Amino acid sequence: MSKIFPARTQRKPSRAWFWFLLPSALIMLIFYFLPVVLTVLISLTNMSTITGLDGWSWTGLSNYRRILGYPDTIRKFWLTLRYVLFTLVFFNVGMALVISLITTHIPKKAGAFFRAVWLLPRITPVVVYAFMWQIMAAAPPHGIITSMILAPLGGSTTNLIPQHPFLFIVLMNGFVGASFGMIIFTSAIESIRKDIMVSSLVDGASILQRIRYIILPQLKWPMLFVTTYQTLSLLTSYEHILVLTGGNFNTEVWALWSFNLALNSYYGNFQYAMGAAITTMLVMVGLVFSLVYMRYFRFDDLVQEPKIDVL
């Protein structure tokens, strides 16, 4: 038998996986891990425009002690958490989910048009978008909200941004962030098997019941991704706040604080090390949020092997 069917020589294990992963691994290493390592190392020095790039020295954890001892650190931290929480719940996840559910339950052309309209804040340049909000909130006769809505009702006729700065930074960022989750959730809803959706209607389920018992359970993966990604994005976003308020009126979140210390000092003393220390602390906060989300959404259950493979 061995002469008729010669034994096969044992093949060496394939290394194809290595070459497939190498490009993405190099991108992650160069553009993510190395900057993180450099940021942590800079945070342990006294690097600034005074020391220059060759006169700095190692200072250990002194920058972190200065940050923790700063009077406004806790206030800025709670402002950042409130900003992330309100924007995430009411817009980046909440409104995005509502828009996706509505636009997938109306005619396709109308739903596509409505979603395209919601992409406008995302594709509008930040400076133009912030200027639009400033015009809407300005005092009469230029302010749209004050002159056309509040003034006829006997409301405030002064600039609304200094009066309600937190509300406006949440609104401005929220309308931008909602489009991202809208795209993800819409794609996930439309990928649900049509026979399941149709059979639920045949069985007499209402639209609300179909959303609760069929659609929402299918959105665990997209919800985990959008919530985690948008949380990390909001923790590190500052450009809209910088253009709208410049950090005034108690709107300087941690990311903007780091930017102002490292790159936007009025007196020209850019404190690179202090900015790097704040950034490192933001990275740690982001890691904590990611672990909490993975535990809450039961990440281990989501990545289980299919039961059919066990058979």
C-alpha positions as CSV (number, residue, x, y, z in Angstrom):
1,M,0.0,0.0,0.0
2,S,2.8,2.4,0.8
3,K,4.2,1.9,-2.7
4,I,0.8,2.8,-4.2
5,F,0.0,5.6,-1.9
6,P,3.4,7.1,-0.8
7,A,3.4,8.9,2.5
8,R,3.1,12.6,2.2
9,T,5.9,14.7,3.5
10,Q,5.0,16.9,6.4
11,R,4.6,20.5,5.2
12,K,6.1,23.4,7.2
13,P,3.7,25.7,8.9
14,S,2.7,28.6,6.7
15,R,4.1,32.1,7.5
16,A,1.5,33.9,5.4
17,W,-0.2,35.3,8.5
18,F,3.0,37.1,9.4
19,W,3.2,39.0,6.1
20,F,-0.5,39.8,6.2
21,L,-0.2,41.3,9.7
22,L,3.2,43.1,9.2
23,P,1.9,46.2,7.4
24,S,-0.8,47.0,9.9
25,A,1.5,46.1,12.8
26,L,4.2,48.6,11.5
27,I,1.5,51.3,11.1
28,M,0.4,50.7,14.7
29,L,4.0,50.7,16.0
30,I,5.1,53.9,14.2
31,F,1.9,56.0,14.5
32,Y,0.5,54.8,17.9
33,F,2.9,53.0,20.2
34,L,6.0,55.1,19.5
35,P,4.2,58.4,20.0
36,V,2.7,57.1,23.3
37,V,6.2,56.1,24.5
38,L,7.6,59.4,23.5
39,T,4.8,61.3,25.2
40,V,5.4,59.4,28.4
41,L,9.1,60.0,28.3
42,I,8.7,63.7,27.6
43,S,6.2,63.9,30.6
44,L,9.1,62.8,32.8
45,T,11.3,65.8,31.8
46,N,11.2,69.6,32.2
47,M,11.2,70.2,28.4
48,S,9.9,73.6,27.3
49,T,10.9,76.5,25.1
50,I,13.1,77.7,27.9
51,T,15.1,74.5,28.1
52,G,15.0,73.9,24.3
53,L,15.3,70.5,22.8
54,D,18.9,70.0,24.1
55,G,18.8,71.6,27.6
56,W,16.1,69.5,29.3
57,S,16.7,67.2,32.1
58,W,14.8,64.3,33.8
59,T,12.5,65.4,36.5
60,G,10.6,62.2,37.3
61,L,7.0,62.6,38.4
62,S,7.2,66.3,39.2
63,N,4.9,67.3,36.4
64,Y,2.3,64.9,37.6
65,R,2.6,66.3,41.1
66,R,2.2,69.8,39.8
67,I,-0.9,68.8,37.8
68,L,-2.5,67.1,40.9
69,G,-1.7,70.1,43.0
70,Y,-3.1,72.6,40.6
71,P,-6.3,74.3,42.0
72,D,-8.3,73.9,38.8
73,T,-7.3,70.3,38.0
74,I,-10.4,68.6,39.6
75,R,-12.7,71.2,38.1
76,K,-11.3,70.7,34.6
77,F,-11.5,66.9,35.1
78,W,-15.2,67.0,36.1
79,L,-15.9,69.4,33.2
80,T,-14.2,66.9,30.8
81,L,-16.3,64.0,32.2
82,R,-19.5,65.9,32.0
83,Y,-18.7,67.0,28.5
84,V,-18.0,63.4,27.4
85,L,-21.0,62.0,29.2
86,F,-23.6,64.5,27.9
87,T,-22.3,64.5,24.3
88,L,-22.0,60.7,24.2
89,V,-25.4,59.9,25.7
90,F,-27.5,62.5,24.0
91,F,-25.8,62.8,20.6
92,N,-22.9,60.5,19.6
93,V,-24.8,57.3,20.7
94,G,-28.3,58.4,21.6
95,M,-29.2,60.7,18.7
96,A,-27.2,58.5,16.3
97,L,-29.3,55.5,17.3
98,V,-32.6,57.4,17.0
99,I,-31.7,58.7,13.6
100,S,-30.7,55.2,12.4
101,L,-33.9,53.7,13.7
102,I,-36.1,56.4,12.1
103,T,-34.3,56.4,8.7
104,T,-34.4,52.6,8.4
105,H,-38.2,52.6,9.0
106,I,-39.1,55.2,6.3
107,P,-38.8,54.9,2.5
108,K,-35.2,54.4,1.4
109,K,-34.8,57.6,-0.6
110,A,-36.2,59.7,2.2
111,G,-33.9,57.9,4.7
112,A,-30.8,58.4,2.6
113,F,-31.6,62.1,2.1
114,F,-32.1,62.6,5.8
115,R,-28.8,60.8,6.7
116,A,-27.0,62.9,4.1
117,V,-28.3,66.1,5.7
118,W,-26.9,64.9,9.1
119,L,-23.4,64.5,7.4
120,L,-23.2,68.3,6.8
121,P,-21.8,69.2,10.2
122,R,-19.2,66.5,9.8
123,I,-17.9,67.7,6.4
124,T,-18.2,71.4,7.2
125,P,-14.8,73.0,8.1
126,V,-14.4,73.6,11.9
127,V,-13.9,77.4,11.5
128,V,-17.0,77.8,9.3
129,Y,-19.1,75.5,11.6
130,A,-18.1,77.4,14.7
131,F,-18.8,80.7,13.0
132,M,-22.3,79.5,12.2
133,W,-22.9,78.7,15.9
134,Q,-21.5,82.1,16.9
135,I,-23.9,83.8,14.5
136,M,-26.9,81.8,15.8
137,A,-26.1,82.6,19.4
138,A,-25.1,86.3,18.9
139,A,-27.1,89.2,20.3
140,P,-29.8,90.8,18.0
141,P,-29.9,91.8,15.3
142,H,-27.4,89.3,14.1
143,G,-28.3,86.3,16.3
144,I,-30.8,83.9,14.7
145,I,-31.8,82.3,18.0
146,T,-32.0,85.5,20.0
147,S,-33.7,87.8,17.4
148,M,-36.1,85.3,15.8
149,I,-37.0,83.0,18.7
150,L,-36.2,84.4,22.1
151,A,-36.8,88.1,21.5
152,P,-40.4,87.7,20.3
153,L,-41.1,85.5,23.4
154,G,-39.6,88.0,25.7
155,G,-36.5,85.9,26.4
156,S,-32.8,86.9,26.6
157,T,-31.4,89.2,23.9
158,T,-27.7,88.9,24.8
159,N,-25.1,86.6,23.4
160,L,-26.0,83.1,24.5
161,I,-22.5,81.5,24.4
162,P,-21.1,83.4,27.5
163,Q,-24.4,82.6,29.4
164,H,-24.6,78.9,28.5
165,P,-21.1,77.9,27.3
166,F,-21.4,74.2,28.3
167,L,-24.6,73.8,26.5
168,F,-23.1,75.2,23.3
169,I,-19.9,73.1,23.3
170,V,-22.1,70.0,23.8
171,L,-24.5,70.9,21.0
172,M,-21.7,71.9,18.6
173,N,-19.7,68.7,19.1
174,G,-22.9,66.5,19.4
175,F,-24.2,67.4,15.9
176,V,-20.8,66.5,14.5
177,G,-20.4,63.2,16.4
178,A,-23.9,61.9,15.7
179,S,-23.2,61.3,12.1
180,F,-20.5,58.7,12.9
181,G,-22.7,56.5,15.0
182,M,-25.6,57.0,12.5
183,I,-23.6,55.4,9.7
184,I,-22.4,52.5,11.9
185,F,-25.9,51.8,13.4
186,T,-27.6,52.1,10.0
187,S,-25.3,49.6,8.4
188,A,-25.8,47.2,11.3
189,I,-29.6,47.5,11.1
190,E,-29.7,47.0,7.4
191,S,-27.5,43.9,7.7
192,I,-30.0,42.1,9.9
193,R,-31.6,39.2,8.0
194,K,-34.7,40.3,6.2
195,D,-36.6,37.0,7.0
196,I,-36.3,37.7,10.7
197,M,-37.6,41.3,10.3
198,V,-40.5,40.2,8.1
199,S,-41.5,37.2,10.3
200,S,-41.7,39.4,13.3
201,L,-44.3,41.6,11.5
202,V,-46.2,38.5,10.4
203,D,-46.3,37.3,14.0
204,G,-47.9,40.6,15.0
205,A,-45.0,42.5,16.5
206,S,-45.3,46.2,16.5
207,I,-42.4,48.4,15.3
208,L,-41.5,49.2,18.9
209,Q,-41.4,45.5,19.8
210,R,-39.3,44.7,16.8
211,I,-36.9,47.4,17.8
212,R,-36.7,46.2,21.4
213,Y,-36.5,42.5,20.9
214,I,-34.8,42.1,17.5
215,I,-32.9,45.2,16.4
216,L,-31.3,46.4,19.7
217,P,-30.0,42.9,20.7
218,Q,-28.3,42.7,17.3
219,L,-26.5,46.1,18.0
220,K,-24.2,45.0,20.8
221,W,-21.1,45.0,18.7
222,P,-21.8,48.3,17.0
223,M,-22.8,49.8,20.4
224,L,-19.5,48.7,22.0
225,F,-17.5,50.1,19.1
226,V,-19.2,53.4,18.8
227,T,-19.3,54.0,22.6
228,T,-15.7,53.2,23.1
229,Y,-14.4,55.0,20.0
230,Q,-16.5,58.1,20.7
231,T,-15.5,58.2,24.3
232,L,-11.8,58.2,23.4
233,S,-12.5,60.7,20.7
234,L,-14.3,63.1,23.0
235,L,-11.7,62.8,25.7
236,T,-9.0,64.0,23.2
237,S,-11.1,66.5,21.2
238,Y,-10.6,70.2,21.7
239,E,-10.6,71.9,18.3
240,H,-14.3,72.8,18.3
241,I,-14.1,74.2,21.8
242,L,-10.9,76.1,20.9
243,V,-12.6,77.8,17.9
244,L,-16.0,78.5,19.6
245,T,-14.9,79.7,23.1
246,G,-11.1,79.5,23.2
247,G,-11.5,77.7,26.5
248,N,-13.1,80.8,28.1
249,F,-16.2,80.8,30.2
250,N,-15.0,77.6,32.1
251,T,-14.9,75.4,29.0
252,E,-11.3,74.4,29.0
253,V,-11.4,70.6,29.1
254,W,-8.3,68.5,29.7
255,A,-7.4,68.1,26.1
256,L,-7.6,71.8,25.4
257,W,-5.6,72.5,28.7
258,S,-2.9,70.2,27.4
259,F,-2.8,72.0,24.0
260,N,-2.7,75.4,25.6
261,L,0.2,74.5,27.9
262,A,2.2,72.8,25.2
263,L,1.5,74.8,22.0
264,N,-0.7,77.8,22.7
265,S,0.9,79.9,25.5
266,Y,0.3,83.6,25.1
267,Y,3.7,84.4,26.5
268,G,5.5,82.0,24.2
269,N,6.6,79.6,27.0
270,F,5.5,76.3,25.6
271,Q,5.5,73.7,28.4
272,Y,5.9,70.5,26.4
273,A,6.5,68.3,29.4
274,M,3.4,69.5,31.2
275,G,1.2,69.0,28.1
276,A,2.7,65.5,27.7
277,A,1.9,64.7,31.3
278,I,-1.8,65.8,30.9
279,T,-2.0,63.8,27.7
280,T,-0.6,60.7,29.4
281,M,-3.2,61.0,32.2
282,L,-5.9,61.3,29.5
283,V,-4.6,58.1,27.9
284,M,-4.9,56.3,31.3
285,V,-8.5,57.6,31.7
286,G,-9.3,56.3,28.2
287,L,-7.9,52.9,29.0
288,V,-10.1,52.7,32.2
289,F,-13.2,53.6,30.2
290,S,-12.3,51.0,27.5
291,L,-12.0,48.3,30.1
292,V,-15.3,49.3,31.8
293,Y,-17.1,49.2,28.4
294,M,-15.7,45.8,27.6
295,R,-16.9,44.5,30.9
296,Y,-20.3,46.1,30.6
297,F,-20.9,44.9,27.1
298,R,-19.6,41.4,27.9
299,F,-16.8,41.5,25.3
300,D,-15.8,37.9,26.1
301,D,-19.3,36.7,25.2
302,L,-19.3,38.7,22.0
303,V,-16.0,37.0,20.8
304,Q,-17.0,33.5,21.6
305,E,-16.3,30.9,18.9
306,P,-19.4,29.9,16.9
307,K,-21.2,26.9,18.4
308,I,-21.2,25.1,15.0
309,D,-17.4,24.9,15.3
310,V,-17.7,22.9,18.5
311,L,-19.8,20.3,16.7
